[in-house]
Every structure is written in C-alpha cells, then in structure tokens.
Amino acid sequence: MPDRVLITGGTSFLGAYLTEDILASTDWDIYSVERLPSHPDPRGVFAFSGRVKRRYHDYLSPLPDQMMRELEGVRYVFHLGAEVGSARSVNDPRYSITSSVMGTANMLETARYLNPELFVYVSSADVLGPCPWPVSLPENAPLRPTSPYASGKAAGEALVNAYSNSYGIRCAIVRSANMFGVRQGTDRFVPMVVRGILNGQRITCHVGPDGRAVSRHWLWARHFSESLLGIVRGGYTGVYHSVGPEKSTIEIVASVAASLGRGMMISEKVVDNSHESRYSLVDTKLRASFDQDFEQRLSETVLWYAENREWLDA
C-alpha cells in the first residue's frame, strides 16, 4: 500500500507545485485539506489523478472525527495553508493571526492523533524581521516579527516547537521569502508587474523608510517544493531556510520588462512606511543553490503570463 501524505491548501499556488512534484517523483497518495470547496484546481493536477483526494474543511476548527479516521496512516503532514501577506494583515490583522495560530494549532492536534513521521510547517522570512545591509539572518536568529502576519507565523512556529517538546511530534520549520511561478494570484508582485507592463502602465516601486528599494530573496516555487520533499525524505527536524537570490523590486521589474522586450517602466519610487526595506535569510543547513537558473525561471514565468493573458485578466 502506498504511503499517504496530508497537505493543507493542496490547490493553493505552492500546494499545487508540491502536489505535482509528489505525483511525479513518488508513489504517495495525497489528501488535500482545503478551506474553500469552490477553489479552482490551478494546475489541473487533481482532475486526472486518482491518487489525490480533496477534502473540504476550514482548519480554523478541529478536523471532524470521520475525517481524522480517514487520515489514519498518513506518513507526512505538510501545513501550507494560511493567509499570506503582510499588507493584507495590516488591513485585517485578526483574520491573519487567527489563520496562522488556530489553523496551525488544529493541524498540530491532528498530528497528535495521526502520529506522522514528520510535520512540516511552512513559515516565512518575515518572522525574523527586517535587517540592515549587508546582514543576512541564519536559522537560529531570534524572532522579531513586525507585522500582524509575521507575528502570526512566529506564533505558529512557537506552537510547532511546543508540540514537538510536549508530545514528541517530529517537526520541521521551513522559511522562505518571495516566491514566483505560473498561476500565482494576480495580487502577487510578479504577475501584477507583468499585467501592468502588458497594459502599457508604468510601475510604481515602493521603497522603505531608509529610501532603499524593497529587497527580498526570490525563489521559484518548484525549488521550494523540492526543499520540502528533500527535508521529509531525509527525515530532518529543526528550522531550515530555503532561499534564492536577493533582488530589489526594481531589479525584478527590470527583469520582467526585459523578458517582455520592453524598456524599464518605473514611473517613481514611493516611500512607504508600511514596507520594511529588507528581509534577508542565509541558508546554513540545506545548502541548496537556487541562484544559477533564477533569470531563466523568472523569464519562463513571465512569458507564461504573457501567453495566458486570461489568467491576468480573470
């Protein structure tokens, strides 16, 4: 009988990449616990595979007993589901915090019942807070969240550590920064910039209070999915960083414009005190180099959006 895994948010942007990779490289069956029954299948991977079972439940509340019994024997749990984004959390902090904290608590309770080999919690660079140039923060840096979203994710990390210590659940925490790839939500930076440039708009780039362009690590979603699978295959516990090259928003806009054969289309740089200038992680454990094909993967992503304008216009 094949191994079984549980993913929260299996039809999300990242979840669909992980599902694809599991289907392609393992014989595992997948349970995707999703909060929205009407959520589309963004990559078409669920339609043709009998190895994927979608189960609808808002994991802000405990999983029902029937679903828990159905999930017995799950080998790995990937907890991806949460509200994403610092800006959104400023507008609705309670929902963002509840999503990260109660959602994680309920999935950890699920893990107590299922006793999987590994519980993987997807966190964020934001939990470590901003850092000055040229500092990059390692996995053991103290948590210094500065937004409701970051605080919720940090609280989720604290819960993971507490359950590991109190109940012996084997856990891994994986942090990354900005991800990109095809079929990402059009409110995210790369598809938003592609749409703006294709529509002939000039792009406004935010800068932090220090006047520097906002800078993040950028990682192709498939590379992050590969990191998650590498961790579970190795049975690794603890905290891990999965990072790509560090780029400013202005550099990303320039790369997008170049891929589309357009010139730079930045109209102005706007100081925005709600944007922290720089988050930067250093990978001291995984030692995975995702820098070398960054421009190629970003260009492929940009051209996919250009060829699938209906996704941008939806």
BELCORZI-V142292 format. One record per residue. N is the residue number from 1. RES is the residue in one letter. SS is DSSP state (H for helix, E for strand, L for the rest). PSI is psi in whole degrees, 0 to 359 (none if undefined). NEAR is the number of other C-alpha atoms within 12 Angstrom. Layout:
n={N;N}
res={RES;RES}
ss={SS;SS}
psi={PSI;PSI}
near={NEAR;NEAR}
This chain:
n={1;2;3;4;5;6;7;8;9;10;11;12;13;14;15;16;17;18;19;20;21;22;23;24;25;26;27;28;29;30;31;32;33;34;35;36;37;38;39;40;41;42;43;44;45;46;47;48;49;50;51;52;53;54;55;56;57;58;59;60;61;62;63;64;65;66;67;68;69;70;71;72;73;74;75;76;77;78;79;80;81;82;83;84;85;86;87;88;89;90;91;92;93;94;95;96;97;98;99;100;101;102;103;104;105;106;107;108;109;110;111;112;113;114;115;116;117;118;119;120;121;122;123;124;125;126;127;128;129;130;131;132;133;134;135;136;137;138;139;140;141;142;143;144;145;146;147;148;149;150;151;152;153;154;155;156;157;158;159;160;161;162;163;164;165;166;167;168;169;170;171;172;173;174;175;176;177;178;179;180;181;182;183;184;185;186;187;188;189;190;191;192;193;194;195;196;197;198;199;200;201;202;203;204;205;206;207;208;209;210;211;212;213;214;215;216;217;218;219;220;221;222;223;224;225;226;227;228;229;230;231;232;233;234;235;236;237;238;239;240;241;242;243;244;245;246;247;248;249;250;251;252;253;254;255;256;257;258;259;260;261;262;263;264;265;266;267;268;269;270;271;272;273;274;275;276;277;278;279;280;281;282;283;284;285;286;287;288;289;290;291;292;293;294;295;296;297;298;299;300;301;302;303;304;305;306;307;308;309;310;311;312;313;314}
res={M;P;D;R;V;L;I;T;G;G;T;S;F;L;G;A;Y;L;T;E;D;I;L;A;S;T;D;W;D;I;Y;S;V;E;R;L;P;S;H;P;D;P;R;G;V;F;A;F;S;G;R;V;K;R;R;Y;H;D;Y;L;S;P;L;P;D;Q;M;M;R;E;L;E;G;V;R;Y;V;F;H;L;G;A;E;V;G;S;A;R;S;V;N;D;P;R;Y;S;I;T;S;S;V;M;G;T;A;N;M;L;E;T;A;R;Y;L;N;P;E;L;F;V;Y;V;S;S;A;D;V;L;G;P;C;P;W;P;V;S;L;P;E;N;A;P;L;R;P;T;S;P;Y;A;S;G;K;A;A;G;E;A;L;V;N;A;Y;S;N;S;Y;G;I;R;C;A;I;V;R;S;A;N;M;F;G;V;R;Q;G;T;D;R;F;V;P;M;V;V;R;G;I;L;N;G;Q;R;I;T;C;H;V;G;P;D;G;R;A;V;S;R;H;W;L;W;A;R;H;F;S;E;S;L;L;G;I;V;R;G;G;Y;T;G;V;Y;H;S;V;G;P;E;K;S;T;I;E;I;V;A;S;V;A;A;S;L;G;R;G;M;M;I;S;E;K;V;V;D;N;S;H;E;S;R;Y;S;L;V;D;T;K;L;R;A;S;F;D;Q;D;F;E;Q;R;L;S;E;T;V;L;W;Y;A;E;N;R;E;W;L;D;A}
ss={L;L;L;E;E;E;E;E;L;L;L;L;H;H;H;H;H;H;H;H;H;H;H;H;H;L;L;L;E;E;E;E;E;E;L;L;L;L;L;L;L;L;L;L;L;L;L;L;L;L;L;E;E;E;E;E;L;L;L;L;L;L;L;L;H;H;H;H;H;H;L;L;L;E;E;E;E;E;E;L;L;L;L;L;L;H;H;H;H;H;H;L;H;H;H;H;H;H;H;H;H;H;H;H;H;H;H;H;H;H;H;H;H;H;L;L;L;E;E;E;E;E;L;L;H;H;H;H;L;L;L;L;L;L;L;L;E;L;L;L;L;L;L;L;L;L;L;H;H;H;H;H;H;H;H;H;H;H;H;H;H;H;H;H;H;H;H;L;L;L;E;E;E;E;E;L;L;E;E;E;L;L;L;L;L;L;L;L;H;H;H;H;H;H;H;H;H;H;L;L;L;L;E;E;E;E;E;L;L;L;L;L;E;L;E;E;E;E;E;E;H;H;H;H;H;H;H;H;H;H;H;H;H;H;L;L;L;E;E;E;E;L;L;L;L;E;E;E;H;H;H;H;H;H;H;H;H;H;H;L;L;L;L;L;L;E;E;E;E;E;E;L;L;L;L;L;L;E;L;L;E;L;L;L;L;L;L;L;L;L;L;L;L;H;H;H;H;H;H;H;H;H;H;H;H;H;H;L;H;H;H;H;H;L}
psi={130;153;157;145;153;129;129;132;43;341;9;174;303;320;323;322;315;318;314;313;322;316;324;331;0;176;18;144;150;131;122;113;118;142;336;109;333;2;132;165;92;340;8;10;342;336;324;354;122;357;355;127;122;129;129;121;137;105;12;349;158;148;138;158;320;318;322;318;323;331;358;138;0;133;320;147;123;111;97;333;129;163;134;136;130;318;317;320;333;324;328;73;322;319;318;315;315;318;314;318;302;323;316;319;317;324;329;323;322;318;326;320;318;333;59;166;330;137;120;121;121;114;206;152;335;336;335;350;173;159;151;159;142;30;140;141;133;178;332;12;148;148;132;64;144;9;161;320;310;322;319;317;323;321;323;318;318;320;318;314;321;317;325;317;318;327;1;17;129;122;150;139;128;122;144;181;229;132;156;162;179;156;32;155;139;359;356;162;310;306;328;318;318;312;317;315;318;331;6;18;151;142;132;124;133;149;156;178;337;0;353;148;142;131;136;165;145;130;131;133;327;324;322;318;319;323;316;316;324;323;314;323;326;350;31;139;169;199;136;147;136;109;152;198;152;127;145;162;326;320;323;316;318;318;319;313;318;320;329;1;27;158;175;133;47;121;321;164;122;125;126;108;349;350;122;137;319;129;134;126;155;137;107;357;303;324;40;126;109;19;327;330;20;308;321;313;321;317;318;320;314;315;328;315;321;327;348;60;333;332;319;331;355;none}
near={9;14;23;30;41;46;44;46;41;44;40;37;36;41;39;38;39;38;46;36;28;36;26;17;16;19;20;28;31;41;40;42;41;33;29;21;17;13;21;22;27;26;26;19;29;29;16;13;20;15;27;30;29;33;31;23;27;26;35;29;20;23;31;22;13;12;24;26;14;21;33;24;26;33;29;40;47;45;47;45;43;39;34;37;35;32;24;21;27;22;16;19;24;20;23;32;33;29;36;42;37;29;39;45;33;31;45;44;31;37;40;27;25;30;27;31;30;36;45;48;47;44;46;46;50;41;40;35;34;34;31;19;19;14;16;28;31;26;30;20;24;18;27;23;27;26;33;34;37;41;34;40;48;35;31;40;40;28;29;43;28;20;27;27;14;15;18;20;31;34;39;37;41;44;45;43;39;40;41;42;37;36;38;33;26;24;22;24;31;43;38;32;39;45;35;30;33;29;18;18;19;24;31;25;32;30;25;26;19;21;19;26;31;39;34;38;36;37;40;39;37;32;31;40;36;30;38;46;35;27;34;30;19;14;20;24;28;28;33;38;41;46;45;37;32;32;30;27;32;31;27;39;38;30;32;41;33;23;29;30;18;21;20;26;30;26;18;15;21;22;20;20;16;22;31;33;30;36;41;41;41;33;29;19;24;28;16;24;23;27;22;15;17;29;26;20;28;38;30;24;32;39;28;27;35;31;18;19;22;14;22;28;18;14}
